[in-house]
Amino acid sequence: MIPFAAVLSDLDGVLRHFDHAAQADIEARYGLPLMKTAFDPELILPPTLGQATEVQWAESIAVALGGDERARQAVAEFMQVRFWVDEEVRALLARAQQHVPVIIVTNAMDTVEEHLGRLGLTYFADDLVSSARVGVAKPDRRIYEIAAERAGVAPERCLFVDDRLPNVEAARALGMTGIHYRTIADLAAVLG
């Protein structure tokens, strides 16, 4: 029996993973700091909050890297890096879903639904709380409150799973049980 009334799970770094070796290879081939630039808060925050599109984000990265054809080509390759579902995580969440709602809570962009479709996850979760759709991002307490509300349970009855410790700590501050995800064992210990 699961001791929670809902499971709130992050998407990236828990359920979905990117090919970091390919990202590093693109950076090395072009000699450009793609990761640092792409995830600079000034560039990533607007699309994460739904104030810009993923296409606009990509253009802002290219501009920040010099705006020439080489920068645009590097960004184009970066945007096409493959991603996949961790099938072990999917299985654990699906098992939990037989008993409680499973909500994906993600700092995402306007393309998150398309990406879920490509992963075969369109109808996987009971709901999706995307920062780009609700206008607040983790670790803002409001996104956790929205997720708990959508699950129909009090925050204290939620299990929250994320690969970023500040996000987990924010969930714990609301009374949620927080799991800092590093490996499948972290999740299996609670849901296994």
C-alpha positions as a Markdown table, in Angstrom:
| # | Residue | x | y | z |
|---|---|---|---|---|
| 1 | Met | 0.0 | 0.0 | 0.0 |
| 2 | Ile | 1.4 | 3.4 | -1.0 |
| 3 | Pro | 1.4 | 5.8 | 2.0 |
| 4 | Phe | 0.7 | 8.9 | -0.1 |
| 5 | Ala | -2.5 | 10.2 | -1.7 |
| 6 | Ala | -0.7 | 11.4 | -4.9 |
| 7 | Val | 2.7 | 11.2 | -6.6 |
| 8 | Leu | 4.0 | 14.4 | -8.1 |
| 9 | Ser | 7.0 | 13.7 | -10.4 |
| 10 | Asp | 9.4 | 15.9 | -12.3 |
| 11 | Leu | 9.9 | 15.1 | -16.0 |
| 12 | Asp | 13.5 | 15.9 | -17.0 |
| 13 | Gly | 16.1 | 14.1 | -15.1 |
| 14 | Val | 13.6 | 11.6 | -13.6 |
| 15 | Leu | 11.2 | 10.3 | -16.3 |
| 16 | Arg | 12.9 | 11.8 | -19.4 |
| 17 | His | 16.6 | 11.9 | -20.1 |
| 18 | Phe | 18.7 | 13.7 | -22.7 |
| 19 | Asp | 21.8 | 12.5 | -24.4 |
| 20 | His | 24.4 | 14.5 | -22.4 |
| 21 | Ala | 27.3 | 12.9 | -24.4 |
| 22 | Ala | 25.8 | 14.3 | -27.6 |
| 23 | Gln | 25.4 | 17.7 | -26.0 |
| 24 | Ala | 29.1 | 17.7 | -24.9 |
| 25 | Asp | 30.1 | 16.6 | -28.4 |
| 26 | Ile | 28.3 | 19.5 | -30.0 |
| 27 | Glu | 29.9 | 21.9 | -27.6 |
| 28 | Ala | 33.3 | 20.5 | -28.3 |
| 29 | Arg | 32.9 | 20.5 | -32.1 |
| 30 | Tyr | 31.8 | 24.1 | -32.2 |
| 31 | Gly | 33.8 | 25.3 | -29.3 |
| 32 | Leu | 30.8 | 27.1 | -27.8 |
| 33 | Pro | 29.4 | 27.0 | -24.3 |
| 34 | Leu | 25.9 | 25.8 | -25.3 |
| 35 | Met | 24.8 | 24.4 | -22.0 |
| 36 | Lys | 25.9 | 27.3 | -19.9 |
| 37 | Thr | 24.3 | 29.8 | -22.4 |
| 38 | Ala | 21.1 | 27.8 | -22.9 |
| 39 | Phe | 20.4 | 27.5 | -19.2 |
| 40 | Asp | 21.4 | 31.0 | -18.2 |
| 41 | Pro | 18.5 | 32.2 | -16.1 |
| 42 | Glu | 18.0 | 35.3 | -18.3 |
| 43 | Leu | 17.5 | 33.1 | -21.4 |
| 44 | Ile | 15.7 | 30.1 | -19.9 |
| 45 | Leu | 13.2 | 31.8 | -17.6 |
| 46 | Pro | 10.9 | 33.5 | -20.2 |
| 47 | Pro | 10.1 | 30.3 | -22.1 |
| 48 | Thr | 9.8 | 28.4 | -18.8 |
| 49 | Leu | 7.2 | 30.8 | -17.6 |
| 50 | Gly | 5.3 | 30.8 | -21.0 |
| 51 | Gln | 6.5 | 34.3 | -21.9 |
| 52 | Ala | 8.5 | 33.1 | -25.0 |
| 53 | Thr | 8.4 | 30.0 | -27.2 |
| 54 | Glu | 11.0 | 27.3 | -27.5 |
| 55 | Val | 11.8 | 28.7 | -31.0 |
| 56 | Gln | 12.4 | 32.1 | -29.5 |
| 57 | Trp | 14.6 | 30.5 | -26.8 |
| 58 | Ala | 16.7 | 28.8 | -29.4 |
| 59 | Glu | 17.2 | 32.1 | -31.2 |
| 60 | Ser | 18.2 | 33.9 | -28.0 |
| 61 | Ile | 20.9 | 31.2 | -27.4 |
| 62 | Ala | 22.2 | 31.7 | -31.0 |
| 63 | Val | 22.3 | 35.5 | -30.5 |
| 64 | Ala | 24.1 | 35.1 | -27.2 |
| 65 | Leu | 26.7 | 32.9 | -28.8 |
| 66 | Gly | 27.4 | 35.5 | -31.5 |
| 67 | Gly | 24.4 | 35.2 | -33.8 |
| 68 | Asp | 26.4 | 34.0 | -36.8 |
| 69 | Glu | 25.6 | 30.9 | -39.0 |
| 70 | Arg | 28.0 | 28.7 | -36.9 |
| 71 | Ala | 26.2 | 29.6 | -33.7 |
| 72 | Arg | 22.8 | 28.9 | -35.3 |
| 73 | Gln | 24.0 | 25.6 | -36.6 |
| 74 | Ala | 25.3 | 24.6 | -33.2 |
| 75 | Val | 22.0 | 25.6 | -31.6 |
| 76 | Ala | 20.0 | 23.7 | -34.2 |
| 77 | Glu | 22.0 | 20.5 | -33.5 |
| 78 | Phe | 21.6 | 21.1 | -29.7 |
| 79 | Met | 17.8 | 21.4 | -30.1 |
| 80 | Gln | 17.7 | 18.0 | -31.9 |
| 81 | Val | 19.6 | 16.0 | -29.2 |
| 82 | Arg | 17.7 | 12.9 | -28.6 |
| 83 | Phe | 15.8 | 12.1 | -25.4 |
| 84 | Trp | 14.1 | 9.1 | -24.1 |
| 85 | Val | 11.9 | 7.7 | -21.3 |
| 86 | Asp | 13.4 | 5.9 | -18.3 |
| 87 | Glu | 11.3 | 2.7 | -18.5 |
| 88 | Glu | 12.0 | 1.7 | -15.0 |
| 89 | Val | 10.7 | 5.0 | -13.7 |
| 90 | Arg | 7.7 | 4.8 | -15.9 |
| 91 | Ala | 7.0 | 1.3 | -14.5 |
| 92 | Leu | 7.2 | 2.5 | -10.9 |
| 93 | Leu | 5.0 | 5.5 | -11.6 |
| 94 | Ala | 2.5 | 3.3 | -13.5 |
| 95 | Arg | 2.3 | 0.9 | -10.6 |
| 96 | Ala | 1.7 | 3.8 | -8.2 |
| 97 | Gln | -0.9 | 5.1 | -10.5 |
| 98 | Gln | -3.0 | 2.0 | -9.9 |
| 99 | His | -3.6 | 3.4 | -6.4 |
| 100 | Val | -3.1 | 7.2 | -6.5 |
| 101 | Pro | -3.0 | 10.0 | -9.1 |
| 102 | Val | 0.4 | 10.7 | -10.7 |
| 103 | Ile | 0.9 | 14.3 | -11.8 |
| 104 | Ile | 3.9 | 15.4 | -13.9 |
| 105 | Val | 5.2 | 18.7 | -12.5 |
| 106 | Thr | 7.8 | 20.3 | -14.8 |
| 107 | Asn | 9.6 | 23.5 | -15.6 |
| 108 | Ala | 8.9 | 23.2 | -19.3 |
| 109 | Met | 8.3 | 25.2 | -22.5 |
| 110 | Asp | 5.4 | 25.5 | -24.9 |
| 111 | Thr | 6.5 | 22.2 | -26.6 |
| 112 | Val | 6.1 | 19.9 | -23.6 |
| 113 | Glu | 2.9 | 18.3 | -24.9 |
| 114 | Glu | 4.6 | 17.6 | -28.2 |
| 115 | His | 7.6 | 16.1 | -26.5 |
| 116 | Leu | 5.3 | 13.9 | -24.3 |
| 117 | Gly | 3.7 | 12.7 | -27.5 |
| 118 | Arg | 7.0 | 11.8 | -29.0 |
| 119 | Leu | 7.8 | 9.8 | -25.9 |
| 120 | Gly | 4.5 | 8.0 | -25.8 |
| 121 | Leu | 3.5 | 9.7 | -22.6 |
| 122 | Thr | 0.6 | 11.9 | -23.8 |
| 123 | Tyr | -2.0 | 10.0 | -21.7 |
| 124 | Phe | 0.5 | 8.5 | -19.1 |
| 125 | Ala | -0.1 | 10.9 | -16.2 |
| 126 | Asp | -3.4 | 11.9 | -14.6 |
| 127 | Asp | -2.4 | 15.5 | -15.2 |
| 128 | Leu | 0.4 | 17.8 | -16.3 |
| 129 | Val | 1.4 | 20.9 | -14.5 |
| 130 | Ser | 3.8 | 22.7 | -16.8 |
| 131 | Ser | 5.4 | 26.0 | -15.7 |
| 132 | Ala | 4.9 | 27.4 | -19.2 |
| 133 | Arg | 1.1 | 26.8 | -18.9 |
| 134 | Val | 0.6 | 28.0 | -15.2 |
| 135 | Gly | 3.1 | 30.9 | -15.3 |
| 136 | Val | 5.1 | 29.8 | -12.2 |
| 137 | Ala | 8.2 | 27.5 | -12.0 |
| 138 | Lys | 9.7 | 25.3 | -9.4 |
| 139 | Pro | 10.8 | 26.1 | -6.8 |
| 140 | Asp | 8.0 | 28.6 | -6.5 |
| 141 | Arg | 5.5 | 27.2 | -3.9 |
| 142 | Arg | 2.5 | 28.0 | -6.1 |
| 143 | Ile | 3.4 | 25.3 | -8.7 |
| 144 | Tyr | 3.4 | 22.7 | -5.9 |
| 145 | Glu | 0.0 | 24.0 | -4.6 |
| 146 | Ile | -1.4 | 23.9 | -8.1 |
| 147 | Ala | -0.2 | 20.3 | -8.5 |
| 148 | Ala | -1.7 | 19.2 | -5.2 |
| 149 | Glu | -4.9 | 20.9 | -6.0 |
| 150 | Arg | -5.1 | 19.1 | -9.4 |
| 151 | Ala | -4.4 | 15.8 | -7.6 |
| 152 | Gly | -7.3 | 16.6 | -5.2 |
| 153 | Val | -5.2 | 16.1 | -2.1 |
| 154 | Ala | -3.5 | 18.2 | 0.6 |
| 155 | Pro | 0.2 | 18.9 | 0.1 |
| 156 | Glu | 1.0 | 16.9 | 3.2 |
| 157 | Arg | -0.4 | 13.8 | 1.4 |
| 158 | Cys | 1.8 | 14.2 | -1.7 |
| 159 | Leu | 5.1 | 12.5 | -2.6 |
| 160 | Phe | 7.2 | 14.8 | -4.7 |
| 161 | Val | 10.1 | 13.5 | -6.8 |
| 162 | Asp | 12.7 | 15.7 | -8.5 |
| 163 | Asp | 16.4 | 15.5 | -9.5 |
| 164 | Arg | 17.1 | 19.0 | -8.3 |
| 165 | Leu | 17.5 | 19.3 | -4.5 |
| 166 | Pro | 16.2 | 23.0 | -4.3 |
| 167 | Asn | 12.9 | 21.8 | -5.9 |
| 168 | Val | 12.7 | 19.0 | -3.4 |
| 169 | Glu | 13.4 | 21.3 | -0.5 |
| 170 | Ala | 10.7 | 23.7 | -1.6 |
| 171 | Ala | 8.2 | 20.8 | -1.7 |
| 172 | Arg | 9.2 | 19.7 | 1.8 |
| 173 | Ala | 8.7 | 23.2 | 3.0 |
| 174 | Leu | 5.0 | 22.8 | 2.1 |
| 175 | Gly | 4.8 | 19.6 | 4.0 |
| 176 | Met | 5.2 | 17.2 | 1.1 |
| 177 | Thr | 7.4 | 14.1 | 1.3 |
| 178 | Gly | 10.3 | 14.9 | -1.0 |
| 179 | Ile | 12.5 | 12.5 | -2.8 |
| 180 | His | 15.8 | 13.8 | -4.3 |
| 181 | Tyr | 16.1 | 11.5 | -7.4 |
| 182 | Arg | 19.6 | 10.4 | -8.4 |
| 183 | Thr | 19.0 | 6.8 | -9.3 |
| 184 | Ile | 16.1 | 4.4 | -9.7 |
| 185 | Ala | 16.9 | 3.1 | -6.2 |
| 186 | Asp | 15.8 | 6.5 | -4.7 |
| 187 | Leu | 12.3 | 6.0 | -6.2 |
| 188 | Ala | 12.1 | 2.3 | -5.7 |
| 189 | Ala | 12.8 | 2.7 | -2.0 |
| 190 | Val | 9.5 | 4.6 | -1.7 |
| 191 | Leu | 7.4 | 3.1 | -4.5 |
| 192 | Gly | 9.0 | -0.2 | -5.1 |
